Amino acid sequence: MLLSNYSEQELIHAYQNGNENALEQLVLRHKNRVYNYIYYKVKDEELAEDLFQDTFIKAINTIKKGAYNDEGKFLPWLLRIAHNLIIDCFRKNSKMPMVKGNDDFNIFDVIGIPEKNIEQNIQTTQMHKHLKSIIKKLPFDQKEVIIMRIYFDMSFKEIAEMTNVSINTALGRMRYALINLRKLIEEKNISLVVK
């Protein structure tokens, strides 16, 4: 059986039994989401790369010691390690991490847009600008859940674990975020349809 077909638990057991390729498969499977999560929080490429490496080093050491228990929650566990390392890093620098939707975050980076003519491209760019500014106006917890869900493609279960709330609370925050987005769009009279 190919390693790519292994479950995370099977890969972890294979690595613990000496199969280095199993570790490589685990890293490949999750590297983009872990790196994107870290970069989104710190907004610095070099720091993000350092924290990314530290995250996997810590994870590898924990697995080697046999201290990782199989709960089927490998990605949330990795993200929790990354989150704690980010907090430690900011504490050392006497700064607090801030999650905010700034110009680096673009919700439309993850949404495919078909080819359009020049007028449609201008309309789309304007629409994106309006929507980004509206998302910035959402309360922190609602903005956070929208970004985690859309930008990081996290499940509500993963969001709940990362934010230390129940799944129902995460779902509720998403629901209120969408309601508030709709209200703000109506108030600003923004058309989200490109003709």
C-alpha positions as CSV (number, residue, x, y, z in Angstrom):
1,M,0.0,0.0,0.0
2,L,1.3,3.5,-0.9
3,L,2.1,5.8,2.0
4,S,-0.2,8.4,0.5
5,N,-3.1,6.1,1.2
6,Y,-2.2,5.7,4.8
7,S,-4.3,7.4,7.5
8,E,-2.5,9.8,9.8
9,Q,-2.4,7.2,12.6
10,E,-0.9,4.6,10.3
11,L,1.8,7.1,9.1
12,I,2.6,8.0,12.7
13,H,3.0,4.3,13.7
14,A,5.1,3.7,10.6
15,Y,7.4,6.6,11.5
16,Q,7.6,5.3,15.1
17,N,8.7,2.0,13.6
18,G,11.5,3.6,11.6
19,N,9.9,4.6,8.3
20,E,11.3,8.1,7.7
21,N,9.2,8.4,4.5
22,A,6.0,8.2,6.6
23,L,7.1,11.4,8.3
24,E,7.7,13.1,5.0
25,Q,4.2,12.1,3.9
26,L,2.7,13.7,7.1
27,V,4.6,16.9,6.5
28,L,3.6,17.1,2.8
29,R,0.0,16.5,3.8
30,H,-0.2,19.4,6.2
31,K,2.6,21.8,5.3
32,N,0.6,24.4,3.4
33,R,-2.2,24.8,6.0
34,V,0.3,25.0,8.9
35,Y,2.5,27.5,7.1
36,N,-0.5,29.6,6.0
37,Y,-1.9,29.6,9.5
38,I,1.4,30.8,10.9
39,Y,2.0,33.4,8.2
40,Y,-1.5,34.8,8.6
41,K,-0.8,35.3,12.3
42,V,2.7,36.8,12.1
43,K,2.8,38.5,8.7
44,D,6.5,37.9,8.3
45,E,8.0,35.3,6.0
46,E,11.2,34.6,7.8
47,L,9.5,34.4,11.2
48,A,6.8,32.2,9.7
49,E,9.4,29.8,8.3
50,D,11.2,29.6,11.6
51,L,7.9,28.9,13.5
52,F,6.8,26.4,10.9
53,Q,10.1,24.5,11.4
54,D,9.8,24.7,15.1
55,T,6.2,23.4,14.9
56,F,7.3,20.3,13.1
57,I,10.4,19.8,15.2
58,K,8.2,19.9,18.3
59,A,5.7,17.5,16.7
60,I,8.4,15.1,15.6
61,N,10.0,15.0,19.1
62,T,6.6,14.4,20.7
63,I,5.9,11.5,18.2
64,K,9.5,10.1,18.7
65,K,8.9,10.0,22.5
66,G,5.6,8.2,22.0
67,A,3.8,11.0,23.7
68,Y,1.4,11.7,20.9
69,N,-1.8,9.8,21.5
70,D,-4.0,8.7,18.5
71,E,-7.1,10.8,18.7
72,G,-7.5,11.3,14.9
73,K,-6.9,15.1,15.4
74,F,-3.4,15.5,13.9
75,L,-3.9,18.8,12.1
76,P,-5.7,20.5,15.0
77,W,-2.8,19.3,17.2
78,L,-0.2,20.7,14.8
79,L,-2.1,24.0,14.6
80,R,-2.3,24.1,18.4
81,I,1.5,23.7,18.6
82,A,2.0,26.5,16.1
83,H,-0.5,28.7,17.9
84,N,1.4,28.2,21.2
85,L,4.8,28.9,19.6
86,I,3.4,32.1,18.1
87,I,2.1,33.2,21.5
88,D,5.5,32.4,23.0
89,C,7.3,34.3,20.3
90,F,5.1,37.4,20.8
91,R,5.5,37.2,24.5
92,K,9.3,37.2,24.1
93,N,9.1,40.3,21.9
94,S,6.6,41.9,24.3
95,K,3.9,42.0,21.6
96,M,0.5,40.5,21.4
97,P,-0.5,38.7,18.2
98,M,-3.3,40.3,16.4
99,V,-5.6,38.6,13.9
100,K,-6.9,41.2,11.6
101,G,-8.0,41.3,8.0
102,N,-5.5,43.6,6.4
103,D,-4.6,44.2,2.8
104,D,-2.5,41.0,2.8
105,F,-5.6,38.9,3.3
106,N,-7.8,38.5,0.3
107,I,-10.8,36.2,0.6
108,F,-10.9,35.9,-3.1
109,D,-7.5,34.3,-3.3
110,V,-9.3,31.0,-2.6
111,I,-12.3,31.6,-4.8
112,G,-11.7,30.9,-8.5
113,I,-12.9,33.5,-10.9
114,P,-13.5,32.7,-14.6
115,E,-12.0,34.9,-17.3
116,K,-13.8,38.2,-17.8
117,N,-13.5,41.2,-20.0
118,I,-11.9,44.4,-18.8
119,E,-15.1,46.0,-17.5
120,Q,-16.0,42.8,-15.6
121,N,-12.5,42.7,-14.1
122,I,-12.9,46.3,-12.9
123,Q,-16.3,45.5,-11.4
124,T,-14.9,42.4,-9.7
125,T,-11.9,44.3,-8.3
126,Q,-14.3,47.0,-6.9
127,M,-16.6,44.3,-5.4
128,H,-13.6,42.6,-3.8
129,K,-12.4,45.8,-2.3
130,H,-15.9,46.5,-0.8
131,L,-16.3,43.0,0.6
132,K,-12.8,43.1,2.2
133,S,-13.6,46.4,3.9
134,I,-16.9,45.0,5.1
135,I,-15.3,41.8,6.5
136,K,-12.9,44.1,8.5
137,K,-15.9,45.6,10.2
138,L,-17.1,42.3,11.7
139,P,-16.5,41.6,15.3
140,F,-13.2,39.7,15.9
141,D,-14.7,36.3,16.6
142,Q,-16.9,36.4,13.5
143,K,-14.1,37.6,11.3
144,E,-11.8,34.9,12.7
145,V,-14.3,32.1,11.9
146,I,-14.9,33.4,8.4
147,I,-11.1,33.6,7.7
148,M,-10.4,30.1,9.2
149,R,-13.3,28.5,7.3
150,I,-12.7,30.1,3.9
151,Y,-9.0,31.0,3.8
152,F,-7.7,28.0,5.8
153,D,-10.4,25.6,4.7
154,M,-10.8,24.4,8.3
155,S,-13.8,22.3,9.3
156,F,-16.0,23.7,12.1
157,K,-14.7,21.0,14.3
158,E,-11.1,22.2,13.7
159,I,-12.2,25.9,14.2
160,A,-13.9,24.9,17.5
161,E,-10.7,23.2,18.7
162,M,-8.4,26.1,17.7
163,T,-10.6,28.7,19.3
164,N,-11.5,26.6,22.4
165,V,-15.2,26.8,21.9
166,S,-17.9,24.2,21.1
167,I,-18.8,23.3,17.5
168,N,-22.2,25.0,18.0
169,T,-20.5,28.2,19.1
170,A,-18.2,28.1,16.0
171,L,-21.3,27.5,13.8
172,G,-23.2,30.3,15.6
173,R,-20.3,32.7,15.0
174,M,-20.3,31.9,11.3
175,R,-24.1,32.3,11.1
176,Y,-23.9,35.7,12.8
177,A,-21.0,36.7,10.6
178,L,-23.0,35.9,7.4
179,I,-26.1,37.8,8.8
180,N,-23.9,40.8,9.6
181,L,-22.2,40.7,6.2
182,R,-25.6,40.6,4.5
183,K,-26.8,43.6,6.6
184,L,-23.6,45.6,5.8
185,I,-23.8,44.8,2.1
186,E,-27.4,46.0,2.1
187,E,-26.6,49.2,4.0
188,K,-23.7,50.0,1.7
189,N,-25.9,49.0,-1.3
190,I,-23.1,46.9,-2.8
191,S,-23.8,44.7,-5.7
192,L,-21.9,41.4,-5.5
193,V,-23.0,40.3,-8.9
194,V,-20.7,41.0,-11.8
195,K,-22.7,41.4,-15.0
